Amino acid sequence: MLGWLRDYLRKPEGRAGQHPHYLEIMVARTGQPAHTFRINLDTLKKSGRALGMLFLAWFGGTFYVAYSHISNMEAIASASQQAEKIAQLESSNQRLAEEKQSMGQYVFNLRARVEELAVRVHGMVNRTQTEFPVEANRPQGGVAIPLSSANAAEMMRKEFSLFDENIDNLLPELETTLAREFSRPVGSPIAGDIDISSRYGVRNNPFGSGHEFHNGIDFIVDRGTPVLATGPGRIEAAGYDGPNGNRVAINHGFGYRSVYAHLSKVSVKPGETVERGQAVGLSGNTGRSSGPHLHYTLYYRGQTINPARYVKAN
Ligand SMILES: [Zn+2]
């Protein structure tokens, strides 16, 4: 740069070099010799041009720096906007994650309740043993897929199809349960107040010494009292049967049977269907009986059960 400037300012060649333009300034002072200043106009012009070029270079550089600065400011502003957008997106993501978590918990609780309901219904249908017992805090494991935004919809769909399946399984169970509950022999075979002379279980032999197992309940009633079916069913047996005397046996379905013994009169026939509360005969003192009473026996799955709970259930 300096070398170029030196060459540029060197004395011109050719015609301009042979006939340079000069400006001479003479300064005369009293009592002093005159001073003459000589300025080469060509060199002055060249210097002016060089200064102009330097000024242009400075101006260009300054403009460039200023422009760069403004560009940077714009980039910073843009970056700031981007950061704001990212923050908004992150906040939105956080909200979605929280909603997803809450939805997951909701579905989990809902499933637990449906499963609990299923267990209860199973329990009602088969009181002795639930088919699929579900207990809390049992060992768990296996392949698990964490709930994420990407698979949430698919998981929900699967989860709801499980509900569908559970409800599909529950409905027939519930219908069976309702039918069974409706058919269960409950209540008293005698209208009005009841007076029990002998409960279910071991008792003294009313006809002699020792003990015997009494497989039902004896109701003290006047001879000729209407004897009522304790549940809907089909008459399985009706007529004389040795120690039971005249007796009626009803099959209620679902493993339940009821027997009414020592009757004076039987008013139904085998195969007939009866409703709850319908009279099947009149009480009496037939068969192995020490006095007028109604002997009432309940069977569940071939075994006698204590009728007390069922009589009181009504
Ligand atoms: Zn009895």
Residues whose N, C-alpha, C, O or C-beta is under 5 A from the ligand:
A	BS01	ZN	I217 D218 H295
